[in-house]
Amino acid sequence: MNKQDPAESFFEMEKQRLIGEINSDVLSHTNALNRKLEEVDGVGKEFNTVAELWSSFLGIVNDKANESYEAAVPGTGTTNFGASTQR
């Protein structure tokens, strides 16, 4: 019973070959997926600087809008027209 069946040995050899081929394909696809994920992460980081720029622009616009409400009324000498009329 120590003799190997020729069909079994062929089966085992084919099984090992296919397992090696599948391992190679899985590794290759995993590496490709990893590269794509790194690219996506890089693109996301590029948008952070754009988002920060727009955020600071919005802050400046909001500050200017608030200043216009608190701006001095010409000819009153004060910063708030309501305060100048409540004397």
C-alpha positions in Angstrom: 0.0 0.0 0.0 3.0 2.3 -0.1 2.6 2.7 -3.8 1.0 5.9 -4.8 -1.9 5.8 -7.3 -0.8 7.6 -10.5 -4.1 9.4 -10.7 -3.8 10.5 -7.1 -0.3 11.8 -7.6 -1.4 13.7 -10.7 -4.3 15.1 -8.7 -2.1 16.2 -5.9 0.4 17.8 -8.3 -2.4 19.6 -10.1 -3.9 20.7 -6.8 -0.6 22.2 -5.6 -0.1 23.9 -9.0 -3.6 25.5 -8.8 -3.1 26.5 -5.2 0.1 28.2 -6.1 -1.5 30.0 -9.1 -4.4 31.1 -7.0 -2.1 32.4 -4.3 -0.1 34.3 -6.9 -3.3 35.9 -8.3 -4.7 36.8 -4.9 -1.4 38.5 -3.9 -1.3 40.4 -7.2 -4.9 41.6 -6.8 -4.3 42.5 -3.2 -1.3 44.6 -4.2 -3.4 46.4 -6.9 -6.2 47.0 -4.4 -3.7 48.4 -1.9 -2.3 50.8 -4.5 -5.8 52.0 -5.5 -6.7 52.6 -1.8 -3.5 54.6 -1.3 -4.4 56.7 -4.4 -7.9 57.4 -3.0 -6.5 58.4 0.3 -4.1 60.7 -1.5 -6.9 62.4 -3.4 -8.9 62.8 -0.2 -5.9 64.5 1.4 -5.6 66.9 -1.5 -9.2 68.0 -0.9 -8.4 68.9 2.7 -6.3 71.9 1.6 -9.1 73.1 -0.7 -11.6 72.7 2.1 -9.5 74.6 4.5 -9.1 77.4 1.9 -12.8 77.7 1.3 -13.4 77.6 5.1 -11.1 80.5 5.7 -12.7 82.4 2.8 -16.1 81.8 4.3 -14.8 83.0 7.7 -13.5 86.2 6.1 -16.8 86.8 4.2 -18.8 86.2 7.5 -16.5 88.6 9.3 -17.0 91.3 6.6 -20.8 90.7 6.8 -20.8 91.1 10.6 -18.6 94.3 10.3 -21.2 95.8 7.9 -23.8 95.5 10.6 -21.6 97.0 13.2 -20.1 99.7 10.9 -20.4 103.3 11.8 -23.3 105.2 10.4 -21.9 108.2 8.4 -22.4 111.5 10.3 -23.2 110.0 13.6 -19.8 109.4 15.0 -20.8 106.1 16.5 -20.5 102.5 15.6 -24.2 101.7 16.0 -27.0 103.9 14.7 -29.4 102.5 17.4 -27.0 103.5 20.2 -26.7 107.0 18.8 -30.5 107.6 18.7 -31.0 106.4 22.3 -29.6 109.4 24.1 
